[in-house]
Amino acid sequence: MIALVEGRVAVRRADHVVVSCSGVGYRLAVSAETLRHVPRVGEPAVLHTHLIVRDDALLLYGFATEEERDLFLLLIGVQAVGPKMALAVLSGGPPREVLGAVAAGDTARLQAAPGIGKRTAERIVVELREKVGAAVDDPIVITRGDDPRTLARDGLVGLGFSAQEADKLLDGAPGDSPEDLIAHALKGARR
């Protein structure tokens, strides 16, 4: 895995940069936010990276900070959000502002990014709000996705309950597996 690229900026475009490292030029897709931090051509640069391997391509994405890379990883973990869409969201401002929008449920802010519709913005908020938490001043922490309560909550949201209704139904529910928790919650919903 290529985690960091350090070298001189060879090309600087609106959606990518090429960084020359020991005679090899690495093309990195970047957000507008990262591009603001990339120096002009010929200057030294350090970018944190994430490599995506596909059948037909090796795609390298560059980020000005580890925080932005971690947020990118969270975004591409959301169903129906690919790398290009994640970069569009990240282009909307510094990672702290994007996190604040997610934590606040500000779907309008997310919809301002090209290619992000109402449903996708809502999905990003629903899937990431709990992970990013209300305290956006702390470092970004990627939480494990196998917590039974989190899986049960996601399952209830998938069944049409709001996040608040799901939390209320799961409050105090007995069980160690998502299935037990959902079954108890659904019994409570029928009352």
C-alpha positions in Angstrom: 0.0 0.0 0.0 1.3 3.4 -0.9 0.6 5.6 2.2 2.6 8.7 1.5 4.1 10.4 -1.5 6.9 13.0 -1.1 8.6 14.7 -4.0 8.3 17.7 -6.3 5.0 18.8 -7.9 5.3 18.1 -11.7 1.7 18.8 -12.7 -1.1 20.7 -11.0 -4.6 20.4 -12.4 -8.1 21.1 -11.0 -8.7 17.4 -10.2 -5.3 15.9 -9.9 -1.6 16.5 -9.3 1.5 14.6 -10.4 4.3 14.3 -7.8 7.7 13.3 -9.1 9.5 11.0 -6.7 13.0 9.7 -7.6 12.2 9.9 -11.3 8.7 8.4 -11.1 5.6 10.6 -11.4 2.6 9.6 -9.3 -0.7 10.9 -10.5 -3.0 11.5 -7.5 -6.7 12.5 -7.7 -7.3 15.3 -5.2 -10.1 17.3 -3.7 -10.3 21.1 -4.2 -9.5 21.3 -0.4 -6.2 19.4 -0.9 -5.3 21.3 -4.0 -5.4 24.5 -2.0 -2.5 23.1 0.1 -0.4 21.8 -2.9 2.4 24.1 -3.8 3.1 25.4 -7.3 4.9 23.3 -9.9 8.5 22.6 -9.0 8.0 23.0 -5.3 8.4 20.1 -2.8 5.1 18.4 -1.6 4.1 15.7 0.8 0.7 14.0 0.3 -1.0 11.3 2.3 -2.4 8.7 -0.1 -4.9 5.9 -0.5 -4.6 3.3 -3.3 -7.6 1.6 -4.8 -7.0 -1.4 -6.9 -9.5 -2.2 -9.6 -9.4 -4.8 -12.4 -8.6 -2.2 -15.0 -6.7 0.4 -12.9 -4.6 1.4 -9.9 -6.2 4.6 -8.6 -4.1 6.8 -6.2 -5.9 9.5 -4.2 -3.9 12.3 -2.4 -4.7 14.3 0.7 -3.1 17.2 2.4 -3.7 15.7 5.9 -4.3 12.3 7.5 -7.6 13.6 8.8 -8.8 14.2 5.2 -7.7 10.8 4.2 -9.6 9.2 7.1 -12.7 11.1 6.2 -12.3 9.9 2.6 -12.2 6.3 3.9 -15.3 6.9 6.0 -17.1 8.4 3.0 -16.3 5.6 0.5 -17.6 3.1 3.2 -21.1 4.6 2.7 -23.3 2.7 0.3 -23.5 4.3 -3.1 -20.6 6.7 -2.4 -17.5 6.1 -4.6 -14.2 7.8 -4.6 -15.2 10.6 -7.0 -18.2 11.4 -5.0 -16.2 11.3 -1.8 -13.7 13.8 -3.3 -16.6 16.1 -4.3 -17.8 16.1 -0.7 -14.3 16.8 0.6 -14.0 19.7 -1.9 -16.7 21.4 0.1 -14.3 22.6 2.8 -11.9 21.6 5.5 -12.5 18.1 7.0 -13.7 19.7 10.3 -16.4 21.6 8.5 -17.5 18.5 6.6 -17.6 16.5 9.8 -19.6 19.3 11.4 -22.1 19.1 8.6 -22.5 15.4 9.0 -22.7 15.6 12.8 -25.4 18.3 12.5 -27.3 16.4 9.9 -26.8 19.3 7.4 -27.8 17.5 4.2 -28.1 20.8 2.3 -24.4 21.4 2.8 -23.6 17.9 1.5 -25.9 18.4 -1.5 -23.9 21.4 -2.5 -21.2 19.0 -3.8 -21.6 18.0 -7.5 -23.3 14.6 -7.9 -24.7 14.4 -4.3 -28.4 14.2 -4.3 -30.9 14.4 -1.4 -30.9 10.6 -0.9 -27.1 10.3 -1.0 -26.7 13.2 1.5 -29.2 11.6 3.8 -27.5 8.3 3.6 -24.1 9.9 4.4 -25.6 11.5 7.5 -27.4 8.3 8.6 -24.4 6.1 8.2 -21.7 8.5 9.5 -23.4 10.6 12.1 -22.8 8.1 14.9 -19.3 7.3 13.7 -18.1 10.9 13.6 -20.0 11.8 16.8 -21.0 15.2 18.0 -17.5 16.1 19.2 -15.9 17.2 15.9 -13.0 18.8 17.8 -11.5 15.3 18.5 -9.5 13.4 15.9 -11.4 11.4 13.4 -11.9 7.8 14.7 -13.1 5.0 12.5 -15.4 2.8 14.7 -15.8 -0.9 14.1 -18.9 -1.8 12.1 -19.6 -5.1 13.9 -21.1 -3.7 17.1 -24.5 -5.5 17.6 -26.3 -2.3 18.7 -25.0 -0.3 15.7 -25.9 -3.1 13.3 -29.4 -3.4 14.8 -29.8 0.4 14.6 -28.8 0.3 10.9 -31.2 -2.5 10.3 -34.1 -0.7 11.8 -33.2 2.5 9.8 -33.2 0.2 6.7 -36.7 -1.0 7.6 -38.0 2.6 7.6 -37.6 3.8 11.2 -36.0 7.1 11.8 -32.6 7.1 13.6 -34.3 8.5 16.7 -37.1 5.9 16.6 -34.5 3.1 16.2 -32.5 4.5 19.2 -35.7 4.6 21.3 -36.7 1.1 20.4 -33.2 -0.3 21.2 -32.9 1.6 24.5 -32.6 -1.1 27.1 -33.3 -4.0 24.6 -31.9 -7.3 25.8 -29.7 -9.4 23.5 -26.2 -10.0 22.3 -26.8 -10.2 18.6 -28.3 -7.7 16.1 -31.1 -10.2 15.3 -32.1 -10.5 19.0 -32.0 -6.7 19.4 -34.1 -6.1 16.2 -36.6 -8.7 17.2 -37.1 -7.1 20.6 -37.3 -3.6 19.1 -40.0 -4.8 16.6 -42.0 -6.3 19.4 -41.9 -2.9 21.2 -42.9 -1.1 18.0 -46.1 -3.2 17.7 -47.3 -2.0 21.1 
